[in-house]
């Protein structure tokens, strides 16, 4: 009997059509020894609940939980992790479409490379399933890391959650979540990197849906800037607020503080402490910061590409980054 792979899916007010297609794609995996654990976070849609209850009755591999009150995105993932008892775990969004071989190929790569996490590439699609980008790794300049204790595995997240498969040992080190957990997929990649290491698959193994209701990921820089200008305004003061509250703090500083709480190695701790100091200095920069060595020491790496230029402008020359913001 092959090992069970638990697939954890949080749902909340999702599009019923998207939800149905994703569940169908998971149940059609060539690696059939799966358990799909779904936690609906108190959706108000009766149609969503009906779909979930119907599919859970039809396939014994589905385990369904309906939350009596809204937990929130992160806490719902924590709940799902507590319900998993398999040796291997995948996260799933509720609106993507998995290729039939996704679980099989990722589990095979995990075992062959003897690592604790494998993340894969994907194709981005829109609401009508038209391809927006055929290569998510390239489109988002995703760091590509193979092995253990790689510097990018400490300073950056590796792979969006729905692209990951990881081991039970990673899950056990994640629980319980601390108050600083801000991204479960970043935490997975960090813990896996500290343990046996990580690996990636360049082949796209699923369709990653981008639409107006996305909570995280997928949007372009221009789309994100448009939303931020609506909130903070187009003045330089508004830009600095955007830079701090939307870019540096949630996407970098909060992640470093989260990983710092979970790190188990002194060398890693030192790196993270230096990163935190670096980000705090960047938050205080109003016009220009010439201390770029930490960036190239901790954040530069394979496949970063255009992201490097964008980050250097925002981090170290905000006065020029402002020009991109207002254009």
N, C-alpha and C positions, 0 to 999 in steps of 0.2 A: 504493500500500500504506500503510495507516494505521500510526502508530507503535506499537511494542510497549509494553505496560504490564506490568511485572513485579509479581506479587503474592507477597509473602513470608509463608510460613506456618510457624511453629515448632509442633511437636507434641510432647507428652509425656504419656503415661498418660491420654489423653483418652477420653471416652466414645465408643465406636465409632459409635453412632447419631448423636450430635452431629457427629462428624467427617464421616461420610458425607453428612449434609445440608448441611454447609458447603461441602464440595468440590463437590457437585452444584450449589449455588447460584452458585458462582464460575464453573464451566464453562458455566453457562447465561446468562452475561452477554450483553447485547445488543452490547456492544463485545467482539468475539470475538478480537481480536488481543492475546491475553494469554499470559503464561507464568506458571504457578503453580509456584513454587519451594518445595518442602517440605523441612524439615530436622527429622527425628525425633531427639529428644535422648536416644537410648538407652532407649526405652520397653521395659518388660518384657512388655507385653501382646502375645502372638502375634497376636491378632485385629486390633490396631491396625496391626501391620506387614503383615499379609496384605491389609488394606484398602488401605494405601498402595501396596504393590507391585502390586496388581491394577489400581487406577485409573491408575497411572503407565504401565502397559502398554497400557491402552485408549485413552489420550489423549496424543498427542505433545506437547501443550502443558504437560504436567507434567514437572518435573525433580525427582527425589527423591534425598535424601541421608539415610542412616542413620548417625548418629554412633556411633563405636565405644566412646565413653565419654561420660558426661553432662557437657555444657558449662555448664549453668545457663542461666537465662532470658535474661539480657542477652547473654552470649557467643554464644548460639544465634542471636540477632538479628544480631549482628555478622557471624557466619559467613554468614548469608543475604544480608546487604548486600554482602559480597565476591563473591557469586555473581551479583549483578545487573549487567546491562550495558545496561539499557533507559534511555530518556530520562525515563520516568515510573515511579513506584514506589508501591505500596500495601502496607501491613501488613495481615495478616489473623489474627484469632484462629482457633482450630481448632474452635470450638463455636457460632459465630453463624450467621445466615442472611442472605445479601445479597439485596437486591431486584435484579431483572434489570438495571435501568438505573443501578446504583450507579457503576460505573466510567465509563460513558459520560457521565453528568451531571457527575461530579466532574472528569473530564478537560476537558470543555467549559468548566466554570467556571474551571479553572486557566488555560486559554488566553485566554478572554474577559477575565479580570481581570489577565492578565499578572503572575501571582504565582508564588511557589515552593512554596506549600502551600495546599491547600483541605481543610477539615474539615467533616464533615456531621453532621446530627442523626441520632438513631436512636430506636427504641422498645425499651424493656427488656422481656424476657420471662423466664419462669421455666423450670424443667426441662421442663414440659409445654407450653411455647410459649404460655402464657397471658400476656397483657399486664400487666406490673407498672406501667409508666409509659409513656404514649404520647409523651412529649416529654423526652428525656434532657437537652437544653440547660436546660430549665426545672427539671427535677427535681434536677439537680446544680449549678445556677447556673453553668453553663459560661460563661467570659468570651467575649464576641462581639467579634471584632477583624477589621476590614477595613483593609488598607493596610500601610504600612511604618513601622518604628520606633515602633509604638504601645507605650506604657508597659506595658500588660498582656502584650504579647508578650515582654517582657523578664522580668517578675516572676512570671508564671504560665504553666503549660502550656496549650496550646490544642488541645483535642480529644483524645480517646483514640486510641491508635495505629490501631485498626481503622477509624477514621473518616477517616483522612488519605490524601491522595494528594500526592506531592511530586516534585520534579525531581531529575535525576541530580546537578546541581550541589550540592544539599543533601547527598546521600549522600556525595559526594566530600569534603566538608568534615567529615563525621562520622567518617570512617575515618582511621586506626585509632582505636578507642575508647580513651579514657584510663581510668585506674582509677576516676575519679570519675563515670563514666557510670552513672546510677542509673535512668534512664527514657529509652528511645530515642525515644518519642513527644514528650516534652518537649524533647529535643535537636533533633528535626526542626523543631518549631514555633519554637524560638529561632533557629536558623540561618536558616530561611526568613524570619522576621521581620526579621533583620538584612540579608538580601539584597533580593530583589524584593518581599517582603511576603507576607501571608497573606489568606485570604478564607474565608468559611463559607457553608454551605447550610443553611437552616433546615428544609428538608424532610427527614424521616426517610428514610434510604436503606438501612437494614438493621435486623435484629432482633438486639439485643445480649443474649446469654443470661447470666443471673445464676443461679448455683447454688452448692452448698456447696464445690465444688472450684475456684472462681475464685481466681486468684493475685492479681489486682488489680481494682479498680474494682467498680462496681455495688452494693456493699452500702450500706445506710442507716447514718446516724449511730448509731442505736440498736443495730444489729447490731454495728458496730465497737466501741461502748462495752462491750457485753456480753462480747465476746472479750477486750478489754483488762482488764476487771475480773477476769476469770478468771486472767489472768497477773499483774497488778500489785496486785490487791486493791482494797478500797474505801476505804482510809485516804487522808488528804490527802497523805501522803508518796507513796503509790502513785499518786495522781492526778498529782502533779508529775512523777513518773517517766514515766507514760504521756504527759503533755503534752510532755515533752522527747523521748522516744525514739520515740513513735508519730506525733506531730503536727509539732512544730517542726523537728526535725532531718531526718527523711526526706522530709517533704512540702514543706519550705520551704528550710531551710539547705542541705541536700545538693543541691537543685536549683539554688540560686544559685551554689554553688561549682562545680558542673558547667558551668553556662553561662559562668561567669567564665573557665574554661579555654579555652572555644571562642570567646569574643567577639573581634571584630576592629575594634571602634570604641571610641575613647577615652571617648566620652560614655556608651556602654553599660557600659563597664568601671567607670566612676565610680558609676553607678547600682547595679551589682551589688555593688561593694565596700561601698557604704552599706547595701544590703540585708543583707549578711552581718553587718555590725556591729549592725544592728538586731535580727536574729534571735538573735545571741549575747547581747545585752542581755535579750531576752525569755526566753531559757533561764534566765537568772539571777534572773528575777522570781519571787518567792514568793507575793506577795499582790496587789499593784497596781502598775501602771506607767502613769504619766500622759502619757508621751511618745507620743501617738497620731498626731502629724503624719506620720511616715513611712508609716503605714498608708494614710492618705488620699492621700498623694503617689504611692505605688508600687503599692498593691494594690486600691484602690477603682476601680470602673468599671462599665460597662454589663452588666446581667444578673447581677451578683453577688448581689443580693437578700438572701435569708436567710443566705447564707454570710457576709456582712459582720458580722451580729450575732454569729454563732457564733464567728467569728475574733476579733472584738474582745473578747469575753468570755474566750476561752481565752488570747489574747495578753496582754491588758492588765488584766483583772480575774480572774485565775485563782481567787480565792476564791469568786467567783460561778459561774465555769465549773465548779467542783467540785460545785455543787448539781445541775447538769445531769448530771454524771458519775455521781452516786450515785442519781439518781431512777430 
